[in-house]
């Protein structure tokens, strides 16, 4: 990816972090029926908008947390839509070289669901541990509740190794915030990336 595009994405993240702390924009997808799975199957790939980041930009994803904050740490913490992805051109990636004992980056978007129905979450991700052991994490959140996350054994590399994330969950409301959270709990050099983020009906 050209440096100018990556920097533009990073500064766009910064511009939204204070203005939108909790509720990012949601996709245009709305369930056409909560009683017939065939109606949802037709549009299930749109429940998460730009889940494969193939637009080359972050929208409609928006930052929820960036800590330590930019721009004070922009020489050591970079994030944005980068190339390559898991099986395509782009993924969302974070590169951390901060001399800090705690680093957290999370992005999110609102999704429309059918209350009481079960859904399947899937994604591909990688994370490196900087050679200091399993102290990096990836968590997937629905309304701040963790539904699935990485294992300690996933923190390997470089070179990077992609792993699948998958789980099922039950929707509690018609609207929920899907969050992707990346955390390091020690002073280290590490990277994360995630791609092909999707939610589909599981009933």
Backbone bond lengths (Angstrom), bond angles and torsions (degrees), N, CA, C in turn:
res aa  C-N    CA-C-N  psi(-1)  N-CA   C-N-CA  omega(-1)  CA-C   N-CA-C  phi
1 X - - - 1.453 - - 1.517 109.38 -
2 X 1.361 118.41 137.58 1.456 119.44 176.83 1.510 111.37 -60.15
3 X 1.351 116.04 145.51 1.453 121.19 -177.75 1.512 111.40 -59.50
4 X 1.339 117.18 -38.31 1.462 119.48 -178.29 1.514 112.09 -63.11
5 X 1.346 117.72 -38.24 1.463 120.61 178.83 1.507 110.97 -66.80
6 X 1.345 116.59 -41.79 1.459 119.81 179.90 1.519 111.12 -64.93
7 X 1.355 117.53 -42.72 1.455 120.30 179.83 1.519 110.42 -65.58
8 X 1.333 116.83 -38.62 1.456 119.91 177.88 1.513 110.90 -60.84
9 X 1.339 116.53 -42.47 1.462 120.48 178.40 1.514 111.19 -62.96
10 X 1.352 117.21 -42.27 1.462 120.94 -178.95 1.517 110.86 -63.65
11 X 1.352 117.14 -44.03 1.450 119.18 -179.39 1.523 111.77 -70.62
12 X 1.341 117.09 -29.54 1.461 119.52 174.86 1.516 110.59 -64.93
13 X 1.338 116.83 -39.17 1.460 120.78 174.90 1.515 110.59 -58.61
14 X 1.336 116.93 -46.30 1.445 121.96 -177.56 1.518 111.12 -61.80
15 X 1.324 116.92 -40.06 1.452 120.42 -176.37 1.518 112.63 -65.33
16 X 1.349 117.75 -23.50 1.458 121.10 -177.91 1.525 113.28 -96.85
17 X 1.329 120.15 -14.08 1.452 120.87 -167.23 1.522 113.02 -63.56
18 X 1.347 117.92 -37.34 1.444 119.93 179.40 1.517 111.45 -84.96
19 X 1.316 116.97 -32.71 1.454 120.01 -175.95 1.518 112.46 -76.23
20 X 1.330 118.21 -26.73 1.463 121.36 -175.09 1.519 110.75 -132.02
21 X 1.336 117.85 73.94 1.462 119.43 -175.19 1.515 114.81 -76.09
22 X 1.351 119.18 -24.09 1.457 119.00 -169.40 1.523 115.67 -128.79
23 X 1.327 117.82 -39.80 1.457 119.15 -170.14 1.517 111.73 -121.95
24 X 1.352 117.48 88.45 1.456 120.23 176.06 1.524 111.15 -65.06
25 X 1.342 115.01 165.73 1.446 119.69 176.48 1.521 109.99 -62.89
26 X 1.323 116.32 156.62 1.440 120.02 179.64 1.523 110.08 -111.25
27 X 1.322 115.42 166.49 1.453 119.80 178.13 1.525 109.80 -69.74
28 X 1.320 115.94 166.06 1.456 121.04 178.67 1.529 112.03 -76.71
29 X 1.325 117.22 -9.45 1.463 121.08 -176.89 1.527 111.70 -66.86
30 X 1.331 116.49 132.77 1.454 123.04 171.44 1.529 107.75 -130.56
31 X 1.333 118.38 136.12 1.468 119.23 177.32 1.518 111.03 -58.43
32 X 1.321 116.98 130.71 1.463 120.49 176.92 1.521 111.48 -81.47
33 X 1.332 116.36 -18.54 1.459 121.01 177.69 1.515 108.59 -160.17
34 X 1.320 116.46 140.38 1.458 120.15 174.02 1.524 111.07 -103.99
35 X 1.317 116.83 9.44 1.459 121.19 -178.66 1.514 113.46 -115.63
36 X 1.323 117.10 -20.30 1.456 120.47 -177.16 1.523 109.54 -121.62
37 X 1.321 116.71 118.19 1.453 120.32 -177.56 1.522 111.42 -66.55
38 X 1.342 118.14 -27.91 1.466 118.60 -177.85 1.516 111.27 -65.01
39 X 1.325 117.36 -32.32 1.455 120.14 178.19 1.520 111.12 -67.14
40 X 1.333 116.56 -36.43 1.460 120.19 179.41 1.513 111.82 -78.34
41 X 1.320 117.47 -35.88 1.461 120.18 -178.53 1.515 111.89 -56.38
42 X 1.314 116.70 -36.80 1.456 120.81 -177.50 1.522 111.58 -60.70
43 X 1.327 116.09 -31.90 1.462 120.05 -172.94 1.530 113.26 -118.98
44 X 1.333 117.86 10.49 1.464 119.58 -171.23 1.519 112.58 -60.65
45 X 1.334 118.23 -30.05 1.459 119.74 -178.99 1.518 111.38 -67.45
46 X 1.336 118.05 -14.58 1.452 121.19 -178.47 1.519 112.97 -96.02
47 X 1.334 118.61 -0.75 1.459 119.76 178.74 1.528 109.71 -59.10
48 X 1.326 116.96 -42.40 1.465 122.12 172.09 1.523 107.28 -102.31
49 X 1.310 116.85 121.18 1.461 121.17 -179.83 1.528 110.21 -85.29
50 X 1.324 116.46 134.55 1.468 122.60 178.13 1.518 111.51 54.99
51 X 1.343 115.66 41.27 1.456 119.50 -179.30 1.513 114.01 -70.61
52 X 1.335 116.98 -18.15 1.467 120.01 176.70 1.522 111.87 -103.98
53 X 1.330 117.42 4.22 1.468 124.12 174.60 1.527 112.87 57.78
54 X 1.332 115.74 22.80 1.461 119.03 -175.56 1.520 113.34 -76.15
55 X 1.319 117.99 -5.16 1.464 119.09 171.99 1.519 111.06 -72.01
56 X 1.344 116.39 -15.46 1.461 120.19 -176.44 1.516 113.15 82.43
57 X 1.336 117.19 0.96 1.459 121.70 177.19 1.516 109.46 -130.88
58 X 1.326 116.78 173.09 1.459 120.71 -174.78 1.525 112.89 -86.09
59 X 1.316 118.29 -32.16 1.466 122.04 -173.54 1.531 111.63 -54.35
60 X 1.361 117.16 141.30 1.464 127.94 6.49 1.530 114.28 -90.19
61 X 1.347 118.26 8.86 1.465 119.71 173.03 1.533 109.10 -60.66
62 X 1.333 115.54 145.08 1.459 121.04 175.88 1.526 109.41 -139.07
63 X 1.333 117.20 154.49 1.459 119.60 -179.68 1.521 111.89 -70.39
64 X 1.326 115.64 144.60 1.462 122.35 173.68 1.520 109.48 -108.92
65 X 1.350 116.51 -48.57 1.465 122.37 178.30 1.524 108.96 -136.38
66 X 1.327 117.02 134.38 1.467 122.67 166.04 1.518 106.27 -132.24
67 X 1.332 117.14 110.87 1.464 121.38 -177.43 1.530 110.38 -141.28
68 X 1.352 117.29 131.20 1.455 129.35 -6.05 1.531 111.46 -60.00
69 X 1.330 116.19 155.77 1.460 119.27 -170.42 1.527 113.17 -75.41
70 X 1.310 114.84 150.59 1.454 122.06 167.26 1.532 107.38 -87.17
71 X 1.360 119.43 153.28 1.470 127.27 6.15 1.526 114.68 -90.84
72 X 1.338 117.54 3.45 1.466 119.21 -176.56 1.523 111.81 -58.40
73 X 1.341 116.81 -28.27 1.458 120.41 -175.49 1.530 112.26 -118.27
74 X 1.337 116.74 22.41 1.460 117.84 -174.77 1.521 113.51 -72.09
75 X 1.330 118.47 -9.53 1.464 120.30 172.46 1.523 111.48 -78.46
76 X 1.326 117.38 -16.28 1.470 121.19 -174.27 1.534 113.83 -121.54
77 X 1.321 116.59 -15.89 1.457 120.25 -178.81 1.527 108.87 -128.57
78 X 1.315 116.26 117.70 1.460 120.23 178.11 1.519 109.09 -127.23
79 X 1.322 116.58 146.10 1.449 121.18 -177.46 1.518 109.64 -155.01
80 X 1.340 115.04 151.58 1.452 119.71 179.32 1.511 110.98 156.78
81 X 1.318 115.25 -173.12 1.458 121.73 178.06 1.526 107.93 -83.04
82 X 1.342 115.48 120.35 1.455 120.88 -173.03 1.523 111.43 -129.06
83 X 1.297 114.86 162.29 1.462 122.31 176.85 1.522 109.46 -110.63
84 X 1.353 119.82 142.74 1.466 126.38 1.37 1.510 111.68 -92.38
85 X 1.347 115.77 170.73 1.442 121.68 173.30 1.516 110.71 -96.34
86 X 1.322 115.77 -167.24 1.461 120.80 -178.84 1.529 111.23 -63.68
87 X 1.307 116.96 -52.59 1.460 121.32 178.71 1.522 110.97 -137.52
88 X 1.323 115.92 25.14 1.457 120.52 -175.92 1.527 109.05 -154.89
89 X 1.320 116.31 -164.89 1.463 120.01 -170.38 1.523 113.75 -74.96
90 X 1.358 117.53 -34.79 1.461 118.66 -169.11 1.536 112.49 -134.06
91 X 1.338 114.31 158.38 1.459 124.01 170.29 1.522 106.93 -149.05
92 X 1.332 116.75 164.69 1.463 119.76 170.49 1.516 107.78 -87.16
93 X 1.341 117.08 127.99 1.468 121.05 -174.26 1.520 111.27 -133.81
94 X 1.337 114.92 150.87 1.459 123.48 177.06 1.520 108.08 -130.01
95 X 1.331 116.25 133.01 1.467 122.37 177.36 1.525 108.20 -120.61
96 X 1.317 117.06 117.89 1.468 122.47 -173.58 1.528 110.77 -116.57
97 X 1.322 116.87 121.27 1.466 121.67 171.91 1.529 110.10 -128.95
98 X 1.332 117.65 23.75 1.463 122.49 -175.57 1.524 110.97 -74.69
99 X 1.323 115.90 136.64 1.466 121.06 173.83 1.526 108.70 -83.27
100 X 1.324 116.32 65.71 1.462 123.19 -177.55 1.513 108.42 -134.05
101 X 1.329 116.74 147.14 1.458 120.43 -179.25 1.522 112.68 -81.47
102 X 1.349 117.80 -5.05 1.463 119.78 177.17 1.519 109.46 -149.86
103 X 1.326 114.89 127.19 1.466 121.84 176.51 1.524 107.41 -131.46
104 X 1.339 116.94 134.09 1.461 120.91 176.67 1.522 109.82 -140.96
105 X 1.316 115.55 131.96 1.458 123.02 172.36 1.521 107.33 -130.51
106 X 1.321 117.65 129.06 1.456 120.03 175.15 1.522 109.61 -139.81
107 X 1.338 115.07 143.19 1.456 122.04 175.49 1.525 108.23 -127.79
108 X 1.324 117.42 160.71 1.450 119.11 -178.58 1.513 113.01 -159.77
109 X 1.315 114.61 169.44 1.458 122.65 171.93 1.518 107.79 -152.65
110 X 1.331 116.69 155.82 1.452 121.26 176.39 1.523 109.92 -85.68
111 X 1.329 116.11 143.05 1.464 121.96 178.27 1.527 109.39 -127.79
112 X 1.323 115.59 151.88 1.466 122.23 178.68 1.526 109.38 -99.91
113 X 1.333 116.10 129.30 1.459 121.95 -175.79 1.521 110.22 -135.02
114 X 1.319 116.10 174.62 1.463 122.52 175.88 1.527 108.67 -106.16
115 X 1.323 119.00 115.63 1.469 121.20 -177.92 1.523 112.16 -56.00
116 X 1.338 115.13 137.28 1.452 121.17 178.34 1.512 114.78 84.36
117 X 1.326 117.63 -8.28 1.459 121.42 179.94 1.529 110.18 -93.16
118 X 1.345 114.89 151.00 1.457 121.13 -179.81 1.531 110.01 -93.40
119 X 1.340 115.31 139.35 1.459 122.33 -179.66 1.522 110.23 -127.24
120 X 1.312 114.59 157.30 1.461 122.03 177.56 1.527 109.04 -110.16
121 X 1.330 116.28 127.76 1.467 121.76 174.30 1.522 109.29 -104.39
122 X 1.331 117.17 135.93 1.463 121.78 175.82 1.516 109.75 -140.79
123 X 1.329 115.94 151.49 1.468 122.44 176.25 1.524 108.30 -166.88
124 X 1.323 116.16 169.42 1.460 123.90 171.88 1.520 107.76 -122.50
125 X 1.345 117.12 140.02 1.466 119.40 -178.62 1.521 110.61 -148.78
126 X 1.335 114.40 163.25 1.473 119.93 166.43 1.518 108.87 -140.20
127 X 1.331 115.56 158.59 1.463 121.57 173.03 1.519 108.22 -153.73
128 X 1.326 115.85 143.77 1.459 121.08 176.73 1.523 108.77 -110.16
129 X 1.333 116.27 157.37 1.468 119.83 -173.44 1.519 113.66 -107.94
130 X 1.332 118.75 2.79 1.453 120.75 179.08 1.511 113.47 66.52
131 X 1.324 118.17 11.65 1.456 121.81 178.56 1.503 114.72 79.12
132 X 1.337 117.79 7.73 1.472 120.79 -176.80 1.518 113.05 -107.53
133 X 1.331 117.03 12.86 1.454 118.69 178.48 1.506 112.65 99.84
134 X 1.339 116.92 177.18 1.469 122.25 -173.95 1.523 112.81 -76.93
135 X 1.319 116.48 80.02 1.462 121.06 -179.84 1.523 111.81 -126.54
136 X 1.320 116.87 24.31 1.455 122.13 174.07 1.523 108.67 -122.02
137 X 1.336 115.29 151.21 1.459 120.29 -172.71 1.521 111.14 -142.86
138 X 1.317 115.85 150.93 1.456 124.03 167.57 1.521 107.31 -125.52
139 X 1.318 117.73 126.61 1.460 122.50 178.58 1.517 109.80 -124.58
140 X 1.328 116.36 139.90 1.454 122.76 173.43 1.521 107.84 -107.63
141 X 1.325 116.17 127.77 1.459 121.59 -173.70 1.523 110.85 -120.46
142 X 1.336 115.70 142.88 1.454 122.30 166.58 1.515 106.88 -119.92
143 X 1.346 115.82 112.62 1.468 120.95 -175.59 1.527 111.18 51.67
144 X 1.335 115.65 47.25 1.470 124.18 176.71 1.519 113.96 70.78
145 X 1.307 118.78 5.37 1.463 121.87 175.41 1.524 109.30 -101.02
146 X 1.333 116.43 125.51 1.458 121.06 -178.11 1.525 110.09 -70.62
147 X 1.342 117.07 124.12 1.458 120.18 178.25 1.523 111.95 -105.44
148 X 1.310 118.55 -23.05 1.465 122.37 176.83 1.526 107.51 -167.07
149 X 1.325 116.45 159.72 1.457 120.05 179.06 1.509 111.69 -164.47
150 X 1.311 114.36 -178.56 1.454 121.25 -176.98 1.521 111.70 -74.70
151 X 1.336 115.30 162.27 1.462 123.03 169.92 1.517 109.25 -103.81
152 X 1.332 116.58 159.08 1.462 120.23 179.37 1.525 111.17 -57.64
153 X 1.321 117.17 -33.57 1.457 120.63 -177.24 1.523 112.90 -71.46
154 X 1.340 117.63 -11.37 1.455 120.62 178.60 1.519 112.73 -76.46
155 X 1.318 117.78 -17.53 1.468 122.06 -176.52 1.517 109.92 -84.26
156 X 1.312 115.80 87.13 1.460 121.07 -179.25 1.518 109.58 -138.69
157 X 1.329 114.74 165.64 1.454 119.80 177.25 1.523 111.08 91.80
158 X 1.351 116.93 172.72 1.463 123.75 12.17 1.532 112.74 -75.85
159 X 1.368 117.14 159.27 1.469 126.36 0.94 1.519 111.21 -70.42
160 X 1.321 115.51 158.69 1.458 120.45 -176.00 1.523 110.69 -74.75
161 X 1.332 114.49 150.00 1.456 122.30 175.26 1.526 107.40 -128.86
162 X 1.330 117.15 123.61 1.459 121.64 179.18 1.531 110.52 -80.68
163 X 1.334 115.74 141.78 1.457 122.85 177.02 1.525 109.85 -127.88
164 X 1.325 116.65 150.34 1.471 118.90 174.93 1.523 111.56 -84.15
165 X 1.332 115.39 148.46 1.460 122.78 169.31 1.517 107.13 -119.74
166 X 1.326 117.57 132.75 1.463 120.04 179.61 1.517 109.98 -154.12
167 X 1.319 115.77 142.33 1.453 121.67 175.07 1.513 108.90 -164.84
168 X 1.321 116.66 171.02 1.458 121.67 170.86 1.524 108.69 -119.26
169 X 1.327 115.91 152.85 1.468 121.04 178.88 1.516 108.33 -150.24
170 X 1.317 115.51 159.95 1.465 122.18 179.06 1.522 109.25 -105.03
171 X 1.320 116.42 128.62 1.459 121.10 179.85 1.525 110.27 -71.02
172 X 1.328 115.83 136.99 1.465 121.28 179.63 1.523 113.18 -100.88
173 X 1.330 116.73 -15.91 1.465 120.40 -175.91 1.520 109.29 -153.92
174 X 1.317 115.99 173.28 1.462 120.28 179.88 1.517 111.99 -75.57
175 X 1.325 117.54 -16.65 1.462 122.30 -178.52 1.519 108.40 -137.26
176 X 1.321 116.12 133.33 1.463 120.72 179.91 1.516 109.55 -143.95
177 X 1.315 115.65 153.17 1.463 120.57 176.88 1.523 109.75 -95.90
178 X 1.323 116.17 118.02 1.456 122.87 173.21 1.525 108.27 -88.46
179 X 1.333 116.86 124.08 1.456 120.95 -178.94 1.519 111.96 -122.06
180 X 1.329 116.49 140.70 1.463 124.21 174.08 1.521 107.23 -114.11
181 X 1.345 117.23 118.02 1.465 120.95 -173.12 1.526 110.75 -121.17
182 X 1.336 115.83 134.51 1.462 123.43 -179.50 1.527 107.99 -123.91
183 X 1.346 116.56 125.66 1.464 121.34 -172.61 1.523 110.49 -134.26
184 X 1.334 116.54 139.88 1.465 123.60 169.15 1.519 107.63 -124.94
185 X 1.332 117.45 133.02 1.461 121.37 -173.47 1.516 113.28 -112.24
186 X 1.315 117.73 20.01 1.459 120.87 175.02 1.517 108.20 -154.98
187 X 1.328 116.72 166.98 1.458 121.92 178.93 1.520 108.22 -72.88
188 X 1.340 115.79 114.29 1.457 119.05 -175.62 1.519 110.04 -161.97
189 X 1.306 114.21 168.69 1.463 121.61 171.42 1.517 106.85 -106.41
190 X 1.335 117.41 119.57 1.452 119.10 -177.81 1.515 110.88 -152.06
191 X 1.325 114.88 164.10 1.457 122.03 -178.60 1.518 109.41 -134.50
192 X 1.346 115.02 151.82 1.452 122.31 172.28 1.526 108.48 -133.61
193 X 1.325 116.18 155.84 1.461 121.46 167.76 1.520 108.47 -154.22
194 X 1.333 116.18 152.82 1.454 121.36 177.76 1.522 108.76 -142.53
195 X 1.336 116.25 146.96 1.456 121.14 -175.39 1.528 108.90 -151.88
196 X 1.316 115.48 164.82 1.469 123.03 174.70 1.536 112.15 53.76
197 X 1.322 116.49 45.56 1.464 122.55 179.31 1.527 108.23 -75.98
198 X 1.344 117.19 122.23 1.463 120.03 -175.38 1.519 110.93 -145.49
199 X 1.322 115.07 149.19 1.465 123.39 171.49 1.519 107.47 -128.20
200 X 1.329 116.57 131.82 1.465 120.61 -179.72 1.524 109.41 -139.33
201 X 1.335 118.80 155.60 1.468 121.19 178.22 1.532 110.85 -61.40
202 X 1.342 116.43 141.38 1.470 121.19 179.59 1.522 110.69 -116.72
203 X 1.335 118.26 18.51 1.453 120.28 178.23 1.526 111.56 -116.94
